[in-house]
């Protein structure tokens, strides 16, 4: 059997997009033995553009949604894993979007995308027309990122402002790695817990409690992906879980597997894509 190839190229968007887009990730894989990849919960709305083959999802975050194939796949924030069928060779671009910018960039609030997977062409706007073929016809990741950056900048022409209290609370939650009491957040913005939860869910796409679980899980996943060796009990303590058993139960609920299973199945074929690996690239 031929040796597996797994490549990842990461770039920031241009400064005028950074309130909407966190990063671009170009990926290419060949002969990777994993036939099903877990799309894990994260703090971002995800946009995946398949270059050459459609994106085939076998299990959705909402089990009532049937499996499907997508040219440009858009997934809202979700507290459960997506199962993605993998070909022997695949190539595409993964774009991480700020949920608070969903209305400005996509024409719909984050709440309407929560736990849903959609074909991007089904949303308002036509900026995605022909985008897959255009990107596939380019030879370098730099050229692809540049075109995608220009397309997204042109799409974001009608800013929608949400409540600054929600934006502040979301950033506070991210900085704390999800380990911040919801009552404390509500009190700091001067709202009742109920009003805070309603506004937060509308603009982020998850309730504050769900979002905190996802952010804490994402931190644990990033530390696992970054480290050569890690003690799971220490990881649980670092990320604010009660103990290792609590962390394992959360992984089963959010990822559909234990940390050990994910490490064995997928970690060998992933490259760390944390913020410290990002590099600016030359923009027009």
C-alpha positions as CSV (number, residue, x, y, z in Angstrom):
1,X,0.0,0.0,0.0
2,X,1.3,3.5,-0.9
3,X,2.4,5.8,1.9
4,X,-0.4,8.2,3.2
5,X,0.0,11.9,2.4
6,X,-1.7,14.5,4.6
7,X,-0.9,18.1,3.9
8,X,-2.4,21.3,5.4
9,X,-1.7,25.0,4.5
10,X,-3.1,27.7,6.8
11,X,-3.5,31.4,6.2
12,X,-5.2,34.4,7.8
13,X,-7.7,36.5,5.7
14,X,-6.9,40.1,4.9
15,X,-7.4,42.6,7.7
16,X,-10.8,43.8,6.5
17,X,-12.2,40.3,6.8
18,X,-10.8,39.3,10.2
19,X,-14.0,40.2,12.2
20,X,-15.8,37.7,10.0
21,X,-13.2,35.0,9.0
22,X,-10.7,33.4,11.4
23,X,-8.6,31.4,9.0
24,X,-8.4,29.5,5.7
25,X,-7.2,25.9,5.8
26,X,-6.2,24.2,2.5
27,X,-6.0,20.4,2.7
28,X,-4.8,17.6,0.5
29,X,-4.9,13.9,1.5
30,X,-4.0,10.8,-0.4
31,X,-4.0,7.1,0.7
32,X,-5.1,8.0,4.3
33,X,-6.7,4.8,5.6
34,X,-9.5,6.5,7.6
35,X,-12.7,6.1,5.6
36,X,-14.8,8.3,8.0
37,X,-13.6,11.5,9.5
38,X,-15.2,13.1,12.6
39,X,-16.1,16.8,12.1
40,X,-15.8,17.9,15.7
41,X,-17.7,20.7,17.4
42,X,-15.9,24.1,17.4
43,X,-16.4,27.8,18.1
44,X,-16.7,28.5,14.3
45,X,-19.3,28.2,11.6
46,X,-17.5,26.0,9.1
47,X,-17.5,26.5,5.3
48,X,-15.9,23.6,3.4
49,X,-15.3,23.8,-0.4
50,X,-14.5,20.5,-2.0
51,X,-12.1,20.8,-5.0
52,X,-12.7,17.9,-7.3
53,X,-15.2,15.7,-5.4
54,X,-18.4,16.4,-3.5
55,X,-18.3,16.4,0.3
56,X,-20.3,13.4,1.6
57,X,-21.7,13.5,5.1
58,X,-22.9,10.3,6.5
59,X,-24.2,11.6,9.9
60,X,-25.4,15.1,10.6
61,X,-25.2,16.9,14.0
62,X,-29.0,16.9,14.0
63,X,-29.9,13.2,13.6
64,X,-33.2,14.2,11.9
65,X,-31.3,15.6,8.9
66,X,-30.6,12.9,6.3
67,X,-27.1,12.3,4.9
68,X,-26.2,14.3,1.8
69,X,-23.6,15.4,-0.7
70,X,-22.4,19.0,-0.9
71,X,-20.4,21.1,-3.3
72,X,-19.8,23.9,-0.7
73,X,-20.9,22.7,2.7
74,X,-21.9,25.2,5.4
75,X,-22.3,24.0,9.0
76,X,-23.5,26.1,11.9
77,X,-22.2,25.7,15.5
78,X,-23.2,22.2,16.7
79,X,-22.8,20.3,20.0
80,X,-22.3,16.9,18.2
81,X,-19.9,15.4,15.7
82,X,-20.5,15.2,11.9
83,X,-19.3,12.0,10.2
84,X,-17.7,12.7,6.8
85,X,-16.9,9.9,4.3
86,X,-13.4,10.2,2.9
87,X,-12.1,9.2,-0.5
88,X,-8.6,7.9,-1.1
89,X,-7.7,11.3,-2.5
90,X,-9.3,14.6,-1.5
91,X,-8.6,18.2,-1.7
92,X,-10.4,21.3,-0.5
93,X,-10.5,24.5,1.6
94,X,-11.9,24.7,5.1
95,X,-12.9,28.3,6.2
96,X,-13.6,29.1,9.8
97,X,-16.2,31.9,10.2
98,X,-17.1,34.0,13.3
99,X,-20.7,33.2,14.2
100,X,-21.3,36.8,15.2
101,X,-20.6,37.7,11.5
102,X,-23.0,35.2,10.0
103,X,-25.7,37.7,9.1
104,X,-23.3,40.1,7.5
105,X,-21.5,37.4,5.4
106,X,-24.2,34.8,4.8
107,X,-27.5,36.7,5.1
108,X,-28.9,34.7,7.9
109,X,-28.3,34.8,11.7
110,X,-26.2,32.1,13.4
111,X,-29.3,30.9,15.2
112,X,-30.8,29.7,11.9
113,X,-27.7,27.6,11.1
114,X,-27.4,26.0,14.5
115,X,-26.8,22.2,14.2
116,X,-27.7,22.4,10.4
117,X,-25.6,21.5,7.4
118,X,-26.6,23.3,4.2
119,X,-25.5,23.8,0.6
120,X,-24.1,27.3,0.5
121,X,-26.0,28.0,-2.8
122,X,-29.3,27.6,-0.9
123,X,-28.6,30.7,1.1
124,X,-29.3,34.3,0.0
125,X,-26.7,35.8,-2.4
126,X,-25.0,34.5,-5.5
127,X,-21.3,35.2,-4.6
128,X,-20.6,31.5,-4.5
129,X,-21.7,30.8,-8.1
130,X,-18.8,29.1,-10.0
131,X,-16.5,29.4,-7.0
132,X,-15.6,25.8,-6.8
133,X,-14.5,25.5,-10.4
134,X,-12.7,28.8,-10.2
135,X,-10.6,27.7,-7.2
136,X,-10.0,24.2,-8.5
137,X,-8.5,25.8,-11.7
138,X,-5.8,27.6,-9.7
139,X,-2.4,25.9,-9.1
140,X,-1.3,27.3,-5.7
141,X,-2.9,27.7,-2.3
142,X,-1.8,31.3,-2.3
143,X,-3.8,32.0,-5.4
144,X,-6.8,30.1,-4.1
145,X,-6.7,32.0,-0.8
146,X,-6.4,35.3,-2.6
147,X,-9.4,34.7,-4.8
148,X,-11.5,33.4,-1.9
149,X,-10.5,36.5,0.2
150,X,-11.6,38.8,-2.6
151,X,-14.9,37.0,-3.0
152,X,-15.7,37.1,0.7
153,X,-14.8,40.8,0.9
154,X,-17.2,41.5,-1.9
155,X,-20.0,39.4,-0.2
156,X,-19.7,41.3,3.1
157,X,-21.1,44.6,1.9
158,X,-24.0,45.0,4.4
159,X,-22.8,45.0,8.0
160,X,-25.3,43.8,10.6
161,X,-24.6,44.9,14.1
162,X,-25.5,42.7,17.0
163,X,-25.6,43.5,20.7
164,X,-22.2,44.5,22.0
165,X,-23.0,42.7,25.2
166,X,-23.2,39.4,23.3
167,X,-19.9,40.1,21.5
168,X,-18.2,40.9,24.8
169,X,-19.6,37.8,26.5
170,X,-18.5,35.6,23.6
171,X,-15.0,36.9,23.7
172,X,-14.9,36.5,27.5
173,X,-16.0,32.9,27.2
174,X,-13.4,32.2,24.5
175,X,-10.6,33.7,26.6
176,X,-11.7,31.6,29.6
177,X,-11.7,28.4,27.5
178,X,-15.4,27.9,28.4
179,X,-14.7,27.8,32.1
180,X,-16.8,30.8,33.2
181,X,-20.2,30.6,35.0
182,X,-23.1,31.7,32.9
183,X,-24.6,33.6,35.8
184,X,-21.4,35.5,36.0
185,X,-21.5,36.4,32.3
186,X,-25.1,37.5,32.5
187,X,-24.4,39.7,35.6
188,X,-21.4,41.3,34.0
189,X,-23.4,42.5,31.0
190,X,-26.3,43.6,33.3
191,X,-29.0,41.2,32.0
192,X,-31.1,38.5,33.6
193,X,-29.8,35.0,32.9
194,X,-32.9,34.3,30.8
195,X,-32.6,37.4,28.6
196,X,-28.8,36.8,28.2
197,X,-29.4,33.2,27.1
198,X,-32.0,34.2,24.5
199,X,-29.8,37.0,23.0
200,X,-26.7,34.9,23.1
201,X,-28.4,31.9,21.3
202,X,-29.8,34.2,18.6
203,X,-26.4,35.7,17.8
204,X,-24.0,32.8,18.5
205,X,-26.2,29.9,17.5
206,X,-26.0,27.9,20.8
207,X,-27.1,28.6,24.3
208,X,-24.4,29.9,26.6
209,X,-24.2,26.5,28.4
210,X,-23.9,24.6,25.1
211,X,-21.3,27.1,23.8
212,X,-19.2,26.8,27.0
213,X,-19.2,23.0,26.6
214,X,-18.0,23.3,23.0
215,X,-15.3,25.9,23.8
216,X,-14.0,23.8,26.6
217,X,-14.0,20.7,24.4
218,X,-12.3,22.5,21.6
219,X,-9.5,23.6,24.0
220,X,-9.0,20.0,25.1
221,X,-8.8,18.8,21.5
222,X,-6.3,21.5,20.5
223,X,-4.0,20.6,23.5
224,X,-4.2,17.0,22.5
225,X,-3.4,17.8,18.9
226,X,-0.5,20.0,19.9
227,X,1.3,17.8,22.5
228,X,3.7,14.9,21.8
229,X,2.6,13.3,25.1
230,X,-0.2,14.3,27.5
231,X,-1.6,13.0,30.7
232,X,-5.4,12.9,30.3
233,X,-6.0,13.6,34.0
234,X,-3.8,16.7,33.8
235,X,-5.6,17.7,30.6
236,X,-9.0,17.4,32.3
237,X,-7.8,19.7,35.2
238,X,-6.3,22.2,32.8
239,X,-9.5,22.5,30.8
240,X,-11.8,22.9,33.8
241,X,-13.4,19.4,33.9
242,X,-14.2,17.9,37.3
243,X,-11.9,15.0,36.6
244,X,-10.9,12.7,33.7
245,X,-14.2,10.7,33.8
246,X,-16.1,14.0,33.3
247,X,-13.9,14.9,30.4
248,X,-14.3,11.4,28.8
249,X,-18.1,11.6,29.2
250,X,-18.1,15.1,27.5
251,X,-16.0,13.7,24.6
252,X,-18.5,10.8,24.1
253,X,-21.3,13.3,24.0
254,X,-19.6,15.9,21.7
255,X,-17.3,13.8,19.6
256,X,-19.0,10.4,19.7
257,X,-15.8,8.8,21.0
258,X,-13.3,8.9,23.9
259,X,-10.2,11.0,23.7
260,X,-8.1,7.8,23.5
261,X,-10.1,6.6,20.5
262,X,-9.7,9.9,18.7
263,X,-6.0,9.9,19.4
264,X,-5.6,6.4,17.9
265,X,-7.8,6.9,14.9
266,X,-7.3,10.4,13.6
267,X,-4.4,12.2,15.4
268,X,-1.7,10.5,13.3
269,X,-3.1,12.1,10.1
270,X,-3.7,15.6,11.5
271,X,-1.3,18.5,11.6
272,X,-1.7,21.1,14.4
273,X,-3.6,24.1,13.2
274,X,-3.6,26.3,16.2
275,X,-3.2,30.1,16.2
276,X,0.5,30.0,16.7
277,X,1.0,28.2,13.4
278,X,-0.8,31.0,11.4
279,X,1.2,33.2,9.1
280,X,0.1,36.3,7.3
281,X,0.3,36.1,3.5
282,X,0.6,38.7,0.8
283,X,-2.8,40.4,0.0
284,X,-3.7,42.5,-3.0
